[in-house]
Amino acid sequence: MENRSAMDRASFEAAFRKLLSAQNAQTTNVGCVACERCIGASECTFCADCKQVTRCQYCVGCDGCSDCAHCINSRELRSCQHCDECQRCSDSAYLTRSVACAYCTYCFGCVGLSRKDFHILNEPYDRQTYFATVAKLSRELGVR
């Protein structure tokens, strides 16, 4: 066994950069089922055009997501479902164009919310008004 106490800052940084480079260079899919045009996917099923995703199902165009399902064109999500064009959200569902939200459902264009439901641009809406407003905005913005 090598002497681990001999590591200094320079050797740590070099080894860390090497690990990051190897991870980013990973192009082979591992343990995936029926994934199409994915790069570096691991344990995913029925995903398409994704990069570096892990344990995702039915995601399309996602990058760096894990444990997600039915997400589209999203980045760095964790445990999300049915999120479209979102970034850095976690444990959430039915978000659209939202960033850094956690434990939220039905949010549209929200940023940094936690444990919120039925919000548009960080403002609360009742359920009926939320769906009517989102339908109109989605058509105008060309969002799915």
Residue pairs with C-beta under 8 A, 6 or more apart in sequence:
7 15
23 52
24 52
26 40
26 52
27 39
27 40
28 40
29 35
29 38
29 39
29 40
29 41
29 42
29 44
30 41
30 42
30 43
31 42
31 43
32 38
32 41
32 42
32 43
32 44
32 45
32 47
33 44
33 45
33 46
34 45
34 46
35 41
35 44
35 45
35 46
35 47
35 48
35 50
36 47
36 48
36 49
37 48
37 49
38 44
38 47
38 48
38 49
38 50
38 51
38 53
39 50
39 51
39 52
40 51
40 52
40 53
41 47
41 50
41 51
41 52
41 53
41 54
41 56
42 53
42 54
42 55
43 54
43 55
44 50
44 53
44 54
44 55
44 56
44 57
44 59
45 56
45 57
45 58
46 57
46 58
47 53
47 56
47 57
47 58
47 59
47 60
47 62
48 59
48 60
48 61
49 60
49 61
50 56
50 59
50 60
50 61
50 62
50 63
50 65
51 62
51 63
51 64
52 63
52 64
53 59
53 62
53 63
53 64
53 65
53 66
53 68
54 65
54 66
54 67
55 66
55 67
56 62
56 65
56 66
56 67
56 68
56 69
56 71
57 68
57 69
57 70
58 69
58 70
59 65
59 68
59 69
59 70
59 71
59 72
59 74
60 71
60 72
60 73
61 72
61 73
61 74
62 68
62 71
62 72
62 73
62 74
62 75
62 77
63 74
63 75
63 76
64 75
64 76
65 71
65 74
65 75
65 76
65 77
65 78
65 80
66 77
66 78
66 79
67 78
67 79
68 74
68 77
68 78
68 79
68 80
68 81
68 83
69 80
69 81
69 82
70 81
70 82
71 77
71 80
71 81
71 82
71 83
71 84
71 86
72 83
72 84
72 85
72 144
73 84
73 85
74 80
74 83
74 84
74 85
74 86
74 87
74 89
75 86
75 87
75 88
76 87
76 88
77 83
77 86
77 87
77 88
77 89
77 90
78 89
78 90
78 91
79 90
79 91
80 86
80 89
80 90
80 91
80 92
80 93
80 95
81 92
81 93
81 94
82 93
82 94
82 95
83 89
83 92
83 93
83 94
83 95
83 96
83 98
84 95
84 96
84 97
84 143
84 144
85 96
85 97
85 143
86 92
86 95
86 96
86 97
86 98
86 99
86 101
87 98
87 99
87 100
88 99
88 100
89 95
89 98
89 99
89 100
89 101
89 102
89 104
90 101
90 102
90 103
91 102
91 103
92 98
92 101
92 102
92 103
92 104
92 105
92 107
93 104
93 105
93 106
94 105
94 106
94 107
95 101
95 104
95 105
95 106
95 107
95 108
95 110
96 107
96 108
96 109
96 134
96 138
96 143
97 108
97 109
97 143
98 104
98 107
98 108
98 109
98 110
98 111
98 113
99 110
99 111
99 112
100 111
100 112
101 107
101 110
101 111
101 112
101 113
101 114
101 116
102 113
102 114
102 115
103 114
103 115
104 110
104 113
104 114
104 115
104 116
104 117
104 119
105 117
105 118
106 117
106 118
106 119
106 130
107 113
107 116
107 117
107 118
107 119
107 120
108 119
108 120
108 121
108 130
108 133
108 134
108 137
109 120
109 121
109 137
110 116
110 119
110 120
110 121
110 122
111 122
112 122
113 119
113 122
116 124
118 124
118 125
118 126
118 127
118 130
119 125
119 130
120 130
120 133
120 134
120 137
125 133
137 143
138 144
